[in-house]
């Protein structure tokens, strides 16, 4: 019985393997792939040999059935049966795999049914479309990389260039053919930059995901480049770092714009600080001026009344000299706050420069050489000549102090263009052409932190040798003239002060003030809350022929005037209980068109800016002289007003 089962099994396996062989070789032959589809042919040959082998086993089984005691009878039937069953199982396993994988008749495969081929063709078409889309996407990305303005550079881990886009060509000046394969040092500029590049590649090699830094590199023509650089690793399919991608962007313009914004911010901060200091200085000068006005005028009164006492007059002259010095100090404070009563006129800077050069020889001493460089043509500006000479004198004195061992002082006049598009630091002035004075020395120079504060009042680097008001006074004078002053200094090299002033058409002859006419008995109301100053103003006006009505406050003035008509009112601006402008408003309701002269220890510029006073209103500044007060009263009676600022 086992012999018959063995025979039947081998016959079935032989037929099955032969069928598999035919199922493989027939489609291959029909596809004309007998010589190209080597895998299919080899598989068919395997199943053919297996089918022949099982056929031989069946033949042996038939022979043993006819001749008992043959090979199988010796005990080999069962191992042979197990072996045949195993090979049958392998064939079945192959067949199921073939149907599951649905392999096609091309590309080194075996066979599938026509329906399976159609489905797999559709899948292959979809895969091809996806591959084409990916390839198109990669091409688009490559085009973006190639045409971007940024430089995109690929380098290997040895620092040699492997990719170079057009942005890199434009930025560095090298074409791709000349730079690929070269070390990055070709555009480093110096050994230090090359070492930095090597260190960056080493950091990428050791796993840093991204590195950003700013650095200076060089163009092919040698010009420097300020770059913002990003470096990221390039990895292969296994995740290993094989190189680095470098993106570089030129940021010179951005940095320059940032510097311009920083300078503008610093200038705005400086202006705010100077304004705050000016307000403080103006407030100090207000009360101080009231005191000085009293001292000056009463000293004059005492001098007039002691003509027969020379010793007393000499003492009073010392008092008056001290008062004059105090007035000068206060005037410097008021100049800094743009409140000094300047008398501007059109003048030629070349003439002012020549005058300054001749006058400064005694100021700077024998060890300093003064060099004058006037402009080639007239430079007309509108400024107070005395104040302009004061500015130059202050700058020359500072230059002298910076050159204790001697040196050179250069005074130069020329023009300068201020442009909104200009790069680098420049004065905060409207765009245009300006006249410029330069005062340069070869002295010790200043540190940056000192140069930033030189125009602040009371700031000095020589305690005990000055009040620290010189440069702040110069700053106020130049600003009042519509210009600006700037300083440039380097320690150990020297200092240059640049004074910018607006140009005017041509110099005009200087104005002259005549002696004011007498008052001829006209009535003047004087309102001043400081009694000594009130008495002084009353005495000046009375001595000039005016009839004076005095009051300490605004309400008192309204009472003492009553229904009477007066010719002019002289009133302080800032007073307790009622301000001067409010008093003028109430008096003009009673007497329309009444002339009013205002006086104050605050600067006229400060009062104008704060809106406390109409810029066109007649104004006399404390401390005032008799001439100042009488001129302003006469101008008010004549209907003349100040020019609006």
Helices and strands as residue ranges (DSSP letters): H 2-30, H 38-66, G 72-74, H 77-101, H 114-147, E 151-156, E 161-164, H 166-172, H 176-179, G 184-187, H 191-205, E 210-218, E 224-235, E 241-250, H 252-305, H 310-336, E 345-348, H 349-364, E 368-373, E 380-383, H 385-402, E 407-418, E 432-441, H 448-451, H 470-480, E 484-490, E 494-502, E 523-527, H 531-543, E 547-551, H 554-561, E 568-572, H 580-590, E 595-600, H 604-610, E 619-621, H 626-637
